[in-house]
Amino acid sequence: MENTAQSVPMVVKIVGTYFRTDQDLGLANEITIGNITDNLHVANLAQYSEMLTQRLEEVAKSQMEEIIKEVNFRDTVNSTNNMIQWCVIVQTLVFCILGAWQIYSVRRFFLKRGII
């Protein structure tokens, strides 16, 4: 008795991409299956392919969320560092002005007393 089912070569290609900083990165998975004779097997493969596609989409989505969090964190850090830098500059100017004022005041005091 001869098998009437035809063998069909099947290629399933799953590709997911996401954007990260300045380059496009992609993930590709290629499954090549030959001699598929069972319709149930084909249905299982299609279901497995769909599951892999969903997982890739979930991974890409979570990676994009992480990238957004990192960008927000970096912006916050840069903003905080900028504020601290300006505070240090102002503080240094205040100390310099206070030092000059103290020198002027002490010199004037000594000149009034006739010590210098």
C-alpha positions as CSV (number, residue, x, y, z in Angstrom):
1,M,0.0,0.0,0.0
2,E,1.4,3.3,-1.1
3,N,1.3,6.5,1.1
4,T,-0.9,9.1,-0.6
5,A,0.3,12.0,1.6
6,Q,2.6,14.3,-0.2
7,S,5.8,15.5,1.4
8,V,5.9,19.3,1.4
9,P,9.1,21.1,2.3
10,M,8.3,23.9,4.8
11,V,10.3,26.9,5.8
12,V,9.2,29.0,8.8
13,K,11.0,32.3,9.2
14,I,10.5,34.4,12.3
15,V,12.1,37.9,12.4
16,G,11.8,40.5,15.1
17,T,13.6,43.8,15.2
18,Y,13.9,46.5,17.8
19,F,15.7,49.9,17.9
20,R,18.5,50.4,20.4
21,T,20.5,53.7,20.6
22,D,22.0,54.3,17.1
23,Q,21.8,50.9,15.4
24,D,19.1,48.5,14.2
25,L,19.5,45.1,15.7
26,G,17.5,42.1,14.6
27,L,16.9,38.5,15.6
28,A,16.2,35.9,13.0
29,N,15.3,32.3,13.6
30,E,14.9,30.0,10.6
31,I,13.5,26.5,11.0
32,T,13.6,24.3,7.9
33,I,11.5,21.2,8.0
34,G,11.4,18.6,5.2
35,N,9.0,15.9,4.4
36,I,5.9,17.0,6.4
37,T,3.2,14.4,6.0
38,D,0.9,15.0,8.9
39,N,-1.5,17.9,9.0
40,L,-1.5,17.9,12.8
41,H,2.3,18.3,12.7
42,V,1.9,21.3,10.4
43,A,-0.7,22.8,12.7
44,N,1.6,22.3,15.7
45,L,4.5,23.9,13.8
46,A,2.2,26.9,12.9
47,Q,1.2,27.2,16.6
48,Y,4.8,27.0,17.7
49,S,5.8,29.6,15.1
50,E,3.0,31.9,16.4
51,M,4.2,31.4,19.9
52,L,7.8,32.2,19.0
53,T,6.6,35.4,17.2
54,Q,4.6,36.5,20.3
55,R,7.6,35.9,22.5
56,L,9.9,37.9,20.2
57,E,7.3,40.7,20.3
58,E,7.2,40.6,24.1
59,V,11.0,40.7,24.3
60,A,11.2,43.6,21.8
61,K,8.6,45.5,23.8
62,S,10.3,44.9,27.1
63,Q,13.6,45.9,25.7
64,M,12.1,49.1,24.3
65,E,10.6,49.8,27.8
66,E,14.1,49.3,29.3
67,I,15.7,51.6,26.7
68,I,13.1,54.3,27.5
69,K,13.7,53.9,31.3
70,E,17.5,54.2,30.7
71,V,17.0,57.4,28.6
72,N,14.9,58.9,31.3
73,F,17.4,58.0,34.0
74,R,20.3,59.4,32.0
75,D,18.4,62.6,31.4
76,T,17.7,62.9,35.1
77,V,21.3,62.2,36.0
78,N,22.5,64.8,33.5
79,S,20.1,67.4,34.8
80,T,21.1,66.8,38.4
81,N,24.8,66.9,37.6
82,N,24.2,70.2,35.7
83,M,22.4,71.7,38.7
84,I,25.2,70.6,41.1
85,Q,27.8,72.1,38.8
86,W,26.1,75.5,38.8
87,C,25.7,75.3,42.6
88,V,29.4,74.6,43.0
89,I,30.3,77.5,40.7
90,V,28.0,79.9,42.8
91,Q,29.4,78.5,46.0
92,T,33.0,79.1,44.8
93,L,32.2,82.7,43.8
94,V,30.5,83.3,47.2
95,F,33.6,82.0,49.0
96,C,35.9,84.2,46.8
97,I,33.9,87.3,47.5
98,L,33.7,86.6,51.2
99,G,37.5,86.0,51.3
100,A,38.1,89.3,49.5
101,W,35.7,91.1,51.8
102,Q,37.4,89.6,54.9
103,I,40.9,90.7,53.7
104,Y,39.6,94.2,52.9
105,S,37.9,94.4,56.4
106,V,40.9,93.2,58.3
107,R,43.3,95.4,56.4
108,R,41.0,98.4,57.0
109,F,40.8,97.5,60.7
110,F,44.6,97.3,61.1
111,L,45.0,100.6,59.2
112,K,42.5,102.3,61.6
113,R,44.4,101.0,64.6
114,G,47.7,102.0,63.1
115,I,49.2,98.5,63.3
116,I,50.2,98.5,59.6
